[in-house]
Amino acid sequence: MKQEEEIPEQENAESSDDLYERFNLTIDKGQEPLRIDKFLMARIERATRNKLQQAINLGLVLVNGKEVRPNYKVRPMDSIIVYSDMSPEETDVVPENIPLNIFYEDDDLMIINKPAGMVVHPGSGNYTGTLLNGVAWYLQQKLPDLTESVLPRFGLVHRIDKNTSGLLVLAKKDTAMRNLAKQFFDHTISRKYIALVWGDVANDSGTIIAHVGRNLRYRKLFEAYPEGDHGKEAITHYRVLERFGYVTLVECVLETGRTHQIRVHMKYLGHPLFNDDFYGGDKIVKGTVYARYKQFVDNCFDLCKRQALHAKTLGFKHPSTGADMFFESPLAEDIEAVIEKWRKYSKTTGQ
């Protein structure tokens, strides 16, 4: 078999914008006829037959540019593209009455403004209290015949970190999910994040290009690999919005959406996110060691008890109508409060 594109390592982190990977395969000339699900199970690490059949039924498996049925048998020289999340974890989504901030909803999708501290989907250590548990309950109230066995986990097209607030989109139909998943993969979804970072960022704007992959020693952490020798391609565009001396308010636009991308890229630039306990932002990175300044920073940490990162805007083509959709959420209150505190401090100290 000729493999045109490296099969990506599966990264089962708590969050990743790249929920859907692409596998690009070309069948060699000597391949015997074989059901496509069996063929792909042997080629894609950790893929399950259930996941593959789901992907095929949802139109996320293309052979020679066309959708196929699960009983399709691969042939020599077939070109196969798979858009799918192949993570092996299968967790039931149990409906729970959890308040949701629904920004927008129609027959195809929902836009939800997620608060900081909420995990997006059930998984190891987080089987309840997640955003999807709340979505399942919400949909079940509208559709009483909806059973737990068919609740739409597939509607999750992308994710944001537990301690990041802001907008995400969920599909309510498999056709919408397929369309949105492809928009994410093709990088036609527009996303802007607001971040408060340590230090006075040197340039008013710039682009960070460095692969993002798991730290080779500490698997829960991710690292920037500027030489591209590990991880996946990652591109972040940033623009300074406001300077406060020891910290800077920036806008980040994602061209790719890797796990922890903004957090890792800003650390790589030398400006970890304010109060990011994973990447060194939960201590004084810039500034003096005087007690009064330390107390001020501690007070800021108390105001914003997580990384200061908010998914502010989300834009895409509507999966049914093709219309341009754009949504913008206000900054979360804790980030707004800590920005105002730094704004007053910088004016007082002349920073």
C-alpha positions as CSV (number, residue, x, y, z in Angstrom):
1,M,0.0,0.0,0.0
2,K,1.2,3.4,-0.9
3,Q,0.6,5.9,1.9
4,E,0.6,9.5,0.6
5,E,0.1,11.2,4.0
6,E,1.4,10.1,7.3
7,I,-1.3,8.6,9.6
8,P,-1.5,11.1,12.5
9,E,-0.9,10.0,16.0
10,Q,-4.2,10.0,18.0
11,E,-4.1,12.6,20.7
12,N,-6.9,11.9,23.2
13,A,-6.5,15.0,25.2
14,E,-9.4,16.6,27.1
15,S,-9.8,19.1,24.3
16,S,-8.8,19.6,20.7
17,D,-10.2,21.7,17.9
18,D,-9.0,19.1,15.5
19,L,-11.7,16.5,16.5
20,Y,-11.7,15.3,13.0
21,E,-8.5,14.0,11.4
22,R,-7.9,13.2,7.8
23,F,-6.4,9.9,6.6
24,N,-5.4,9.8,3.0
25,L,-4.6,6.3,1.5
26,T,-4.1,4.9,-2.0
27,I,-4.6,1.2,-2.5
28,D,-1.8,-0.7,-4.1
29,K,-2.1,-2.8,-7.3
30,G,-2.2,-6.2,-5.6
31,Q,-5.0,-5.5,-3.2
32,E,-7.7,-8.3,-3.0
33,P,-11.3,-7.1,-2.7
34,L,-12.0,-6.4,1.0
35,R,-14.8,-4.6,2.9
36,I,-13.7,-1.0,3.4
37,D,-14.3,-1.1,7.2
38,K,-12.1,-4.2,7.6
39,F,-9.4,-2.7,5.3
40,L,-9.3,0.6,7.3
41,M,-9.3,-1.2,10.6
42,A,-6.0,-2.8,9.6
43,R,-4.5,0.5,8.5
44,I,-5.6,3.1,11.0
45,E,-4.2,2.7,14.5
46,R,-6.8,2.4,17.3
47,A,-9.7,2.6,14.9
48,T,-12.8,0.6,15.9
49,R,-15.2,-1.0,13.5
50,N,-18.1,0.9,15.1
51,K,-16.3,4.2,14.6
52,L,-15.4,3.4,11.0
53,Q,-19.0,2.3,10.2
54,Q,-20.3,5.5,11.8
55,A,-17.9,7.5,9.6
56,I,-18.9,5.6,6.5
57,N,-22.7,6.1,7.2
58,L,-22.1,9.8,7.8
59,G,-20.4,10.3,4.5
60,L,-17.0,10.9,6.1
61,V,-15.3,8.2,4.0
62,L,-14.7,9.1,0.4
63,V,-13.5,6.7,-2.2
64,N,-12.3,8.3,-5.4
65,G,-14.1,11.5,-4.2
66,K,-17.4,9.8,-3.6
67,E,-19.3,8.5,-0.6
68,V,-19.6,4.7,-0.2
69,R,-21.7,2.2,1.7
70,P,-20.2,0.0,4.5
71,N,-20.2,-3.1,2.3
72,Y,-18.1,-1.4,-0.4
73,K,-15.0,-3.5,-1.3
74,V,-11.8,-1.7,-1.9
75,R,-10.1,-2.2,-5.3
76,P,-6.6,-1.7,-6.6
77,M,-5.6,2.0,-6.9
78,D,-8.7,3.3,-5.0
79,S,-8.0,6.7,-3.4
80,I,-9.5,6.8,0.1
81,I,-10.0,9.9,2.3
82,V,-11.3,9.4,5.9
83,Y,-12.6,12.4,7.9
84,S,-13.2,11.1,11.3
85,D,-12.4,11.0,15.0
86,M,-11.0,7.6,15.6
87,S,-10.4,7.8,19.3
88,P,-11.4,4.4,20.8
89,E,-13.2,5.9,23.8
90,E,-16.9,5.2,23.8
91,T,-18.7,6.9,26.7
92,D,-22.4,7.0,27.1
93,V,-23.9,10.6,27.2
94,V,-26.4,10.6,30.1
95,P,-28.8,13.5,30.0
96,E,-28.4,16.0,32.9
97,N,-30.3,19.2,33.6
98,I,-27.4,21.6,33.2
99,P,-28.0,25.2,32.2
100,L,-26.7,26.1,28.8
101,N,-26.0,29.5,27.3
102,I,-27.4,28.8,23.8
103,F,-26.4,31.7,21.5
104,Y,-28.2,30.4,18.4
105,E,-30.1,27.3,17.3
106,D,-31.8,26.1,14.2
107,D,-32.6,22.7,12.7
108,D,-29.0,22.0,11.8
109,L,-26.9,23.3,14.6
110,M,-26.4,25.0,18.0
111,I,-24.0,27.7,19.0
112,I,-23.2,27.5,22.7
113,N,-21.2,29.9,24.9
114,K,-19.3,27.5,27.2
115,P,-18.3,28.8,30.7
116,A,-14.8,28.2,32.0
117,G,-14.6,25.1,34.2
118,M,-17.0,23.0,32.1
119,V,-15.6,19.9,30.3
120,V,-17.0,19.5,26.8
121,H,-17.6,15.8,26.7
122,P,-17.7,12.8,29.0
123,G,-14.5,10.9,29.4
124,S,-12.1,9.4,31.9
125,G,-12.7,11.2,35.3
126,N,-15.5,13.4,33.8
127,Y,-18.5,11.2,33.2
128,T,-21.1,13.8,34.4
129,G,-21.5,17.5,34.4
130,T,-20.2,18.0,30.9
131,L,-21.6,20.2,28.2
132,L,-22.7,17.2,26.2
133,N,-24.6,15.9,29.2
134,G,-26.5,19.2,29.3
135,V,-27.1,19.1,25.5
136,A,-28.5,15.6,25.7
137,W,-31.0,16.6,28.4
138,Y,-31.9,19.8,26.4
139,L,-32.6,17.8,23.2
140,Q,-34.5,15.1,25.0
141,Q,-36.9,17.7,26.3
142,K,-37.6,18.8,22.7
143,L,-37.6,15.3,21.4
144,P,-39.1,13.0,24.1
145,D,-38.6,9.9,21.9
146,L,-34.8,10.5,21.8
147,T,-33.2,7.6,23.7
148,E,-29.8,7.6,25.4
149,S,-28.5,5.1,22.8
150,V,-29.0,7.5,19.9
151,L,-28.1,10.8,21.5
152,P,-26.0,12.7,19.1
153,R,-22.4,12.5,20.4
154,F,-21.5,12.8,16.7
155,G,-22.8,16.4,16.9
156,L,-19.5,17.5,18.6
157,V,-17.5,19.0,15.7
158,H,-14.7,20.6,17.8
159,R,-13.8,21.2,21.4
160,I,-12.3,23.9,23.6
161,D,-10.3,23.4,26.8
162,K,-12.1,22.9,30.1
163,N,-10.8,26.2,31.5
164,T,-11.3,28.2,28.3
165,S,-14.5,30.0,27.9
166,G,-16.4,30.9,24.7
167,L,-18.1,29.7,21.6
168,L,-18.4,26.3,20.0
169,V,-20.7,24.8,17.5
170,L,-22.6,21.5,17.7
171,A,-24.3,19.8,14.8
172,K,-27.9,18.4,15.3
173,K,-27.9,16.4,12.1
174,D,-25.4,14.1,10.6
175,T,-25.4,16.0,7.3
176,A,-24.6,19.2,9.2
177,M,-21.9,17.4,11.2
178,R,-20.3,16.1,8.0
179,N,-20.3,19.6,6.4
180,L,-18.9,21.4,9.5
181,A,-16.3,18.7,10.1
182,K,-14.9,19.3,6.5
183,Q,-15.0,23.1,7.0
184,F,-12.9,22.7,10.1
185,F,-10.4,20.4,8.4
186,D,-10.2,22.7,5.3
187,H,-9.5,25.6,7.7
188,T,-12.4,27.7,6.3
189,I,-13.8,28.2,9.8
190,S,-12.9,31.6,11.3
191,R,-12.1,31.7,15.0
192,K,-10.7,34.5,17.1
193,Y,-9.6,34.2,20.7
194,I,-8.8,36.8,23.3
195,A,-5.9,36.1,25.6
196,L,-4.1,37.9,28.4
197,V,-0.4,36.9,28.3
198,W,2.6,37.6,30.4
199,G,5.1,40.2,29.2
200,D,5.2,43.1,26.8
201,V,4.9,41.4,23.4
202,A,7.5,42.9,21.1
203,N,5.7,43.2,17.8
204,D,2.2,44.6,17.3
205,S,1.3,41.5,15.2
206,G,2.9,38.4,14.0
207,T,2.5,34.7,13.0
208,I,3.7,31.7,15.0
209,I,4.5,28.7,12.9
210,A,5.6,25.7,14.9
211,H,4.3,22.1,15.1
212,V,2.4,21.2,18.2
213,G,2.7,17.7,19.7
214,R,2.8,15.9,23.0
215,N,5.8,16.6,25.2
216,L,8.0,13.6,24.8
217,R,8.5,13.1,28.5
218,Y,5.3,14.5,30.1
219,R,2.3,13.2,28.0
220,K,-0.3,15.5,29.5
221,L,1.7,18.6,28.2
222,F,2.1,19.7,24.6
223,E,5.2,21.4,23.2
224,A,6.1,23.6,20.2
225,Y,8.4,21.9,17.6
226,P,9.5,24.7,15.3
227,E,11.6,22.3,13.1
228,G,8.5,20.2,12.4
229,D,10.2,17.1,13.7
230,H,7.3,16.1,15.9
231,G,3.6,16.8,16.3
232,K,1.3,18.5,13.7
233,E,1.6,21.7,11.7
234,A,0.2,24.6,13.7
235,I,-0.2,28.3,12.7
236,T,-1.4,31.1,15.0
237,H,-1.8,34.7,13.9
238,Y,-1.7,37.2,16.8
239,R,-2.4,41.0,17.1
240,V,-1.8,43.2,20.2
241,L,-5.0,44.8,21.4
242,E,-3.7,46.6,24.5
243,R,-0.5,46.8,26.5
244,F,-0.3,46.9,30.3
245,G,3.5,46.7,30.8
246,Y,3.9,43.4,32.5
247,V,1.1,41.8,30.6
248,T,-0.4,42.2,27.1
249,L,-3.9,41.7,25.8
250,V,-3.8,39.9,22.4
251,E,-6.1,38.6,19.8
252,C,-5.3,35.2,18.3
253,V,-6.6,33.8,15.0
254,L,-6.3,30.1,14.5
255,E,-5.3,28.9,11.1
256,T,-5.1,25.3,12.5
257,G,-6.6,24.1,15.7
258,R,-4.3,21.8,17.6
259,T,-4.7,20.8,21.2
260,H,-3.6,23.7,23.5
261,Q,-2.3,25.5,20.4
262,I,-2.6,29.1,21.6
263,R,-1.3,28.2,25.1
264,V,1.7,26.3,23.6
265,H,2.4,28.9,20.9
266,M,2.4,31.9,23.2
267,K,4.6,30.0,25.7
268,Y,7.0,29.3,22.8
269,L,7.0,33.0,22.0
270,G,8.0,33.7,25.6
271,H,4.6,34.9,26.7
272,P,2.6,32.2,28.5
273,L,-1.1,32.9,29.2
274,F,-1.9,34.6,32.5
275,N,-2.6,32.0,35.2
276,D,-2.1,29.1,32.9
277,D,-1.0,26.4,35.4
278,F,-0.1,23.9,32.6
279,Y,2.4,26.2,30.9
280,G,4.0,28.3,33.6
281,G,1.6,31.3,33.7
282,D,0.4,30.7,37.2
283,K,3.4,32.5,38.8
284,I,5.0,35.9,38.3
285,V,6.7,35.8,34.9
286,K,7.3,39.5,34.4
287,G,7.6,42.2,37.0
288,T,9.2,43.0,40.3
289,V,9.6,40.8,43.4
290,Y,8.3,43.5,45.8
291,A,5.6,42.4,48.2
292,R,3.0,44.9,47.0
293,Y,3.4,43.8,43.3
294,K,3.2,40.1,44.4
295,Q,0.0,40.9,46.3
296,F,-1.5,42.6,43.3
297,V,-0.7,39.6,41.0
298,D,-2.2,37.2,43.6
299,N,-5.3,39.3,43.7
300,C,-5.5,39.0,39.9
301,F,-5.1,35.3,40.1
302,D,-8.0,35.2,42.5
303,L,-10.1,37.1,40.1
304,C,-9.3,34.8,37.2
305,K,-8.6,31.3,38.5
306,R,-7.8,29.8,35.1
307,Q,-5.9,30.6,31.9
308,A,-7.1,34.0,30.6
309,L,-8.4,32.7,27.2
310,H,-11.7,33.2,25.6
311,A,-13.1,31.9,22.3
312,K,-14.7,35.2,21.2
313,T,-15.8,34.7,17.6
314,L,-16.9,31.9,15.3
315,G,-17.7,32.1,11.6
316,F,-18.5,29.5,9.0
317,K,-20.8,28.6,6.1
318,H,-24.2,27.3,7.1
319,P,-24.2,23.6,6.3
320,S,-27.7,23.7,4.6
321,T,-28.1,27.2,3.2
322,G,-24.4,28.1,2.5
323,A,-25.1,31.5,4.2
324,D,-22.2,33.2,6.1
325,M,-22.7,32.7,9.8
326,F,-20.9,34.8,12.4
327,F,-21.1,34.9,16.1
328,E,-19.4,37.0,18.8
329,S,-19.6,36.5,22.5
330,P,-18.7,39.1,25.2
331,L,-15.6,38.4,27.3
332,A,-16.2,36.2,30.3
333,E,-16.6,38.3,33.5
334,D,-13.5,37.0,35.2
335,I,-11.3,37.9,32.3
336,E,-13.0,41.3,31.9
337,A,-12.3,41.9,35.6
338,V,-8.7,41.0,35.5
339,I,-8.1,43.1,32.4
340,E,-9.6,46.1,34.1
341,K,-7.5,45.6,37.1
342,W,-4.3,45.5,35.0
343,R,-5.5,48.5,33.0
344,K,-5.8,50.6,36.2
345,Y,-2.5,49.3,37.6
346,S,-0.6,50.2,34.4
347,K,-2.0,53.8,34.5
348,T,-1.2,54.1,38.2
349,T,2.4,52.9,37.8
350,G,3.0,54.4,34.3
351,Q,3.8,51.0,32.8
